Amino acid sequence: MSARSSSSYADNDDEIDYSDIEAKYQVHFDEDFDNTLVVDGIPIIDKSKLERLLVKIAKEFSRKGAPIKQEDIFVPWDDAKDKSKGYMFIEFQGVDEASFALSALDGHPFDAKHIFKINRFSDIERYTNLDETYAEPKAEEYKPREHLRSWLADPQGRDQYATFRGDEVEIHWHGKPSQCEIAYKHPEPNWTDLYMSWSPVGTYLVTLHRQGVRLWGGASWKAQQRFAHPLVKLLDFSPCERYLVTWSHDPIVVPEGALQGPQYFSPEDEGNQMAVWDIASGSLLRTFPTIQEADDPSQKRQMQWPALKWSPDDAYVGRLTPNQQISVYEVPSMTLVGKKSIKIEGVVDFEWCPQGDRDRDDVEKDAKSEAKGPKKARENMFAYWCPEVANQPARVTLLAFPSRDILRQTNLFNVSDCKLYWQNHGDFLCVKVDRHTKTKKSIFCNLEIFRVREKGYPVEVVELKETVTEFSWEPKGERFAIVYSNDPNLGNPGPGITVKTDVSFYQLEHTKNDFRLLKTLPGRTSNTIRWSPRGRHVVLATVGSSTKSELEFWDLDFNLDDRREGQISKEEWGSGIQQLGTADHYGVTDVEWDPSGRYLATSASAWRHTLENGYAIWDFRGQELEKYILDRFKQFLWRPRPRTLLTKEQQRVVKKNLREYSRAFDEEDAADVHKESAELVAQRKRLVDEWNAWRSRCHAEAREERASTGQKVETEEKHEEKEEIEVWIDEVIEQTEEVVVE
């Protein structure tokens, strides 16, 4: 190229328009401060503590999935006082990182006295220059939410139950035969991948999936909450349904690029297997490992579930480190109460004392007493036991919490094992102590019973010479039942062998203030005790046997219907125990009462065997009401109910006037019977009409055929005189129903 041509190109270069290219590749500098956050609620410190504070804040942000460096933090300083001003600025790499940190840590407790309050730096300037002219906001259209306990308002007062068969889950209404129907069936199969469960008072139905857990509820059974815990296997609710614990055999792994936030795991949770969630917000509160570092890897030990145990008011959750300590955390902060665990050498197990259903009368009494003056709140309590260590005997201890005062301690000798059984109102604690002889060749049992509501927590001992295999308190009562045996096949029955057992009932005798034997039922094969939720009625069942599947229905107050509460009967001790009926459900694996205590459900699950799977429903007398044989049937669960809103006095009035109230129900039952009778009569009449019409057609065809062949044809009237059809109709004239007063 010549010099002349080069100069001409240079002259023309100034005339070329590069605006489109410059606009496309122009670098835009971020001149706003949306990536900068102002964090208030920071401790006011001096220069000597600054470095440590920055390290702790950077660690707290990183733990919640918003990693920062100390260089990104600027702390304003008050030179006059030589102290910080209680807030700081944090600069993030981008707006998205700042937005995530704002959502994850705003309102987060930094320590016991400081809570983060976070705003964008740009928002502070924007909101300080607002137009103060008032503009009335537009009212949003009200959209009512479904009531999560709407099933309680059923006008027929029916209960619900859930069934799991194959890959289908169904919710059923249960009542009189005419009232039984399917309440809901999920439109798609595989509503759950593993199993289903109800929350403690029936608000939610829980399903488990590979991705985590989902809660369902309301009249339309929409998803209410979800918790992302991959490959979850076990779950447990807190008693008041505020919190949920999930567990997976696979340790938590947080892959690169995984979702971050309060509802998701962070890198700090990796390696743990158990998670605690807040149900209302869906937020993750804390995670724990389930394998202790002190455990011997060569020794496999079955995990105890639930691994976290809740106080009855959901205020605390305890975690046992076997042989070392009990750690109690305050909820929802999940901070260790008192900043230290309760060190107990050799501790094996512990159980919180339940408070039962506190009556509204008790709440009103507490309110009145508080109005008169301050009253010390009743503390929570739990019991724990330790085996024999060195020269120290085994012991059971009652401990008040959070004061950690020892309320009662009893020593035990020659102990092989202990089980703790609280009565559901927390009035009694039974410690089933398996003891061995000096030669350790045989095992026998003692029942150490603590009377918790009495001064000094007295302990009574019931000595037995046999091995107790089942213990169960009567709900809301002062009785218990035990199954015991000295059968040599006990512990290793083998195929086709059923262990012989005895069943005994005990009751607290107030005159002597000790537990006395009511009655013994010898020569049974029963291995399961199921009390009615209302008490009084009990079912003894043989569960898990391949040769026996008996059900025995018992009433412990059969002839004591007129006995008043607290009144000592003049009848012979134990004479009120009466067998109401017997039944059999082959292959039974599960036995469960409905919340009302009127019906019992038994089921044979395909998870245990594959022979005659299905379920049956019985009344409290042992009469079979329904039975279904279903292939691949897995689960039957009654829906729990919350405690009644009636006071004790209101319940007494209802029981006293039960016959008067029952008249309305008798009228409804009679109307249902008449309705069923009318429907039956109509159906029979329709069948008779169809029969007569068919006969008329046949006669007409026969006459036509005879006429075509020249035979004599009879008239229809003459033929009708020769035949007569009688229709028998059953009609219910009177129906009597006997009401059993509980």
GIRAJO-V780119 format. One record per pair of residues at least 4 apart in sequence whose C-alpha atoms are under 6 Angstrom apart, sorted by the first residue. I is the first residue (numbers start at 1). J is the second residue. If there is no record, write none. Layout:
i:I j:J
i:I j:J
This chain:
i:22 j:26
i:33 j:122
i:34 j:95
i:34 j:122
i:35 j:92
i:35 j:94
i:35 j:95
i:35 j:98
i:36 j:90
i:36 j:91
i:36 j:121
i:37 j:89
i:37 j:90
i:37 j:119
i:37 j:120
i:37 j:121
i:38 j:88
i:38 j:89
i:38 j:118
i:38 j:119
i:38 j:120
i:38 j:121
i:39 j:87
i:39 j:88
i:39 j:117
i:39 j:118
i:40 j:87
i:40 j:116
i:40 j:117
i:41 j:114
i:41 j:115
i:41 j:116
i:41 j:117
i:42 j:86
i:42 j:87
i:43 j:86
i:44 j:84
i:44 j:86
i:45 j:83
i:45 j:84
i:46 j:83
i:58 j:68
i:61 j:66
i:61 j:67
i:62 j:66
i:62 j:67
i:63 j:268
i:65 j:266
i:66 j:101
i:72 j:90
i:72 j:91
i:73 j:89
i:73 j:90
i:74 j:88
i:74 j:89
i:75 j:88
i:77 j:84
i:77 j:85
i:78 j:82
i:78 j:83
i:78 j:84
i:92 j:98
i:101 j:105
i:102 j:106
i:104 j:261
i:104 j:262
i:106 j:116
i:106 j:117
i:106 j:118
i:107 j:115
i:107 j:116
i:107 j:117
i:108 j:115
i:108 j:116
i:109 j:115
i:110 j:114
i:110 j:115
i:123 j:127
i:146 j:218
i:147 j:218
i:148 j:203
i:148 j:217
i:148 j:218
i:149 j:203
i:158 j:174
i:158 j:175
i:159 j:174
i:160 j:172
i:160 j:173
i:160 j:174
i:160 j:639
i:161 j:171
i:161 j:172
i:161 j:637
i:161 j:638
i:161 j:639
i:162 j:170
i:162 j:171
i:162 j:636
i:162 j:637
i:163 j:169
i:163 j:170
i:163 j:635
i:163 j:636
i:164 j:168
i:164 j:169
i:164 j:634
i:164 j:635
i:165 j:632
i:165 j:633
i:165 j:634
i:166 j:632
i:167 j:189
i:167 j:190
i:168 j:189
i:170 j:185
i:171 j:183
i:171 j:184
i:172 j:181
i:172 j:182
i:172 j:183
i:173 j:180
i:173 j:181
i:173 j:183
i:174 j:180
i:175 j:179
i:175 j:180
i:192 j:207
i:192 j:208
i:193 j:208
i:193 j:209
i:194 j:208
i:196 j:206
i:196 j:207
i:197 j:205
i:197 j:206
i:198 j:202
i:198 j:204
i:198 j:205
i:198 j:206
i:199 j:204
i:201 j:640
i:201 j:641
i:201 j:642
i:202 j:639
i:202 j:640
i:202 j:641
i:204 j:215
i:204 j:216
i:204 j:217
i:205 j:215
i:205 j:216
i:206 j:214
i:206 j:215
i:207 j:213
i:207 j:214
i:208 j:213
i:210 j:230
i:210 j:231
i:211 j:228
i:211 j:230
i:212 j:227
i:212 j:228
i:212 j:229
i:212 j:230
i:212 j:232
i:213 j:226
i:213 j:227
i:214 j:225
i:214 j:226
i:215 j:223
i:215 j:224
i:215 j:225
i:216 j:221
i:216 j:222
i:216 j:223
i:216 j:224
i:217 j:221
i:217 j:222
i:231 j:248
i:232 j:247
i:232 j:248
i:233 j:247
i:233 j:248
i:234 j:246
i:234 j:247
i:235 j:245
i:235 j:246
i:236 j:244
i:236 j:245
i:237 j:241
i:237 j:243
i:237 j:244
i:238 j:243
i:238 j:310
i:239 j:312
i:242 j:279
i:243 j:277
i:243 j:278
i:243 j:279
i:244 j:276
i:244 j:277
i:245 j:275
i:245 j:276
i:246 j:274
i:246 j:275
i:247 j:273
i:247 j:274
i:248 j:273
i:251 j:271
i:251 j:272
i:251 j:273
i:252 j:270
i:252 j:271
i:252 j:272
i:252 j:273
i:253 j:270
i:254 j:267
i:260 j:264
i:262 j:283
i:262 j:284
i:263 j:282
i:263 j:283
i:263 j:284
i:272 j:288
i:272 j:289
i:273 j:289
i:274 j:287
i:274 j:288
i:275 j:286
i:275 j:287
i:276 j:285
i:276 j:286
i:277 j:283
i:277 j:284
i:277 j:285
i:278 j:282
i:278 j:283
i:308 j:318
i:308 j:319
i:309 j:317
i:309 j:318
i:310 j:317
i:311 j:316
i:311 j:352
i:312 j:354
i:315 j:331
i:316 j:329
i:316 j:330
i:316 j:331
i:317 j:328
i:317 j:329
i:318 j:327
i:318 j:328
i:319 j:326
i:319 j:327
i:320 j:326
i:321 j:325
i:322 j:348
i:323 j:345
i:323 j:346
i:323 j:347
i:324 j:344
i:324 j:345
i:324 j:346
i:325 j:342
i:325 j:343
i:325 j:344
i:326 j:341
i:326 j:342
i:327 j:341
i:328 j:336
i:329 j:334
i:329 j:335
i:329 j:336
i:329 j:337
i:330 j:334
i:330 j:335
i:330 j:337
i:346 j:386
i:347 j:386
i:348 j:386
i:349 j:384
i:350 j:383
i:350 j:384
i:351 j:382
i:351 j:383
i:352 j:381
i:352 j:382
i:353 j:381
i:353 j:382
i:353 j:426
i:354 j:425
i:354 j:426
i:355 j:425
i:355 j:426
i:356 j:424
i:356 j:425
i:359 j:647
i:360 j:647
i:370 j:374
i:379 j:401
i:380 j:400
i:380 j:401
i:381 j:399
i:381 j:400
i:381 j:401
i:382 j:398
i:382 j:399
i:383 j:397
i:383 j:398
i:384 j:396
i:384 j:397
i:385 j:395
i:385 j:396
i:386 j:394
i:386 j:395
i:387 j:394
i:388 j:392
i:388 j:393
i:388 j:394
i:393 j:412
i:393 j:413
i:394 j:411
i:394 j:412
i:395 j:410
i:395 j:411
i:395 j:412
i:396 j:409
i:396 j:410
i:397 j:408
i:397 j:409
i:398 j:407
i:398 j:408
i:399 j:404
i:399 j:405
i:399 j:406
i:399 j:407
i:400 j:404
i:400 j:405
i:414 j:435
i:414 j:436
i:415 j:435
i:416 j:434
i:416 j:435
i:417 j:434
i:418 j:432
i:418 j:433
i:419 j:431
i:419 j:432
i:420 j:431
i:421 j:429
i:421 j:430
i:422 j:429
i:423 j:428
i:423 j:473
i:427 j:452
i:427 j:453
i:428 j:450
i:428 j:451
i:428 j:452
i:429 j:449
i:429 j:450
i:430 j:448
i:430 j:449
i:431 j:447
i:431 j:448
i:432 j:447
i:433 j:445
i:433 j:446
i:434 j:444
i:434 j:445
i:435 j:443
i:435 j:444
i:435 j:445
i:436 j:440
i:436 j:442
i:436 j:443
i:444 j:465
i:444 j:466
i:444 j:467
i:445 j:464
i:445 j:467
i:446 j:462
i:446 j:463
i:446 j:464
i:447 j:461
i:447 j:462
i:448 j:460
i:448 j:461
i:449 j:459
i:449 j:460
i:450 j:458
i:450 j:459
i:451 j:457
i:451 j:458
i:452 j:457
i:466 j:485
i:466 j:486
i:467 j:484
i:467 j:485
i:468 j:483
i:468 j:484
i:469 j:483
i:469 j:484
i:470 j:482
i:470 j:483
i:471 j:481
i:471 j:482
i:472 j:480
i:472 j:481
i:473 j:480
i:474 j:479
i:474 j:480
i:474 j:535
i:475 j:535
i:478 j:507
i:478 j:508
i:479 j:506
i:479 j:507
i:480 j:505
i:480 j:506
i:481 j:504
i:481 j:505
i:482 j:503
i:482 j:504
i:483 j:502
i:483 j:503
i:484 j:501
i:484 j:502
i:485 j:501
i:489 j:493
i:493 j:497
i:500 j:524
i:500 j:525
i:501 j:524
i:501 j:525
i:502 j:521
i:502 j:522
i:502 j:523
i:502 j:524
i:503 j:520
i:503 j:521
i:504 j:519
i:504 j:520
i:505 j:518
i:505 j:519
i:506 j:516
i:506 j:517
i:506 j:518
i:507 j:515
i:507 j:516
i:508 j:514
i:508 j:515
i:509 j:513
i:509 j:514
i:509 j:515
i:518 j:574
i:526 j:540
i:526 j:541
i:526 j:542
i:527 j:542
i:528 j:540
i:528 j:541
i:529 j:540
i:530 j:538
i:530 j:539
i:531 j:538
i:532 j:537
i:532 j:538
i:532 j:597
i:533 j:597
i:534 j:597
i:536 j:556
i:537 j:554
i:537 j:555
i:538 j:554
i:539 j:552
i:539 j:553
i:540 j:551
i:540 j:552
i:541 j:550
i:541 j:551
i:542 j:549
i:542 j:550
i:543 j:588
i:543 j:589
i:544 j:589
i:549 j:584
i:549 j:585
i:549 j:586
i:550 j:584
i:551 j:582
i:551 j:583
i:551 j:584
i:552 j:582
i:553 j:579
i:553 j:580
i:553 j:581
i:553 j:622
i:554 j:578
i:554 j:579
i:554 j:580
i:555 j:577
i:555 j:578
i:556 j:576
i:556 j:577
i:557 j:576
i:558 j:576
i:558 j:578
i:559 j:576
i:580 j:621
i:581 j:621
i:581 j:622
i:587 j:604
i:588 j:603
i:588 j:604
i:589 j:604
i:590 j:602
i:590 j:603
i:591 j:601
i:591 j:602
i:592 j:600
i:592 j:601
i:593 j:597
i:593 j:599
i:593 j:600
i:594 j:599
i:594 j:638
i:598 j:619
i:598 j:620
i:599 j:618
i:599 j:619
i:599 j:620
i:600 j:617
i:600 j:618
i:601 j:616
i:601 j:617
i:602 j:615
i:602 j:616
i:603 j:614
i:603 j:615
i:604 j:613
i:604 j:614
i:605 j:613
i:605 j:633
i:605 j:634
i:606 j:610
i:606 j:632
i:606 j:633
i:606 j:634
i:613 j:629
i:613 j:630
i:613 j:631
i:613 j:633
i:614 j:628
i:614 j:629
i:614 j:630
i:614 j:633
i:615 j:627
i:615 j:628
i:616 j:626
i:616 j:627
i:617 j:625
i:617 j:626
i:618 j:622
i:618 j:623
i:618 j:624
i:618 j:625
i:619 j:623
i:646 j:650
i:654 j:658
i:658 j:662
i:703 j:713
i:706 j:711
i:707 j:711
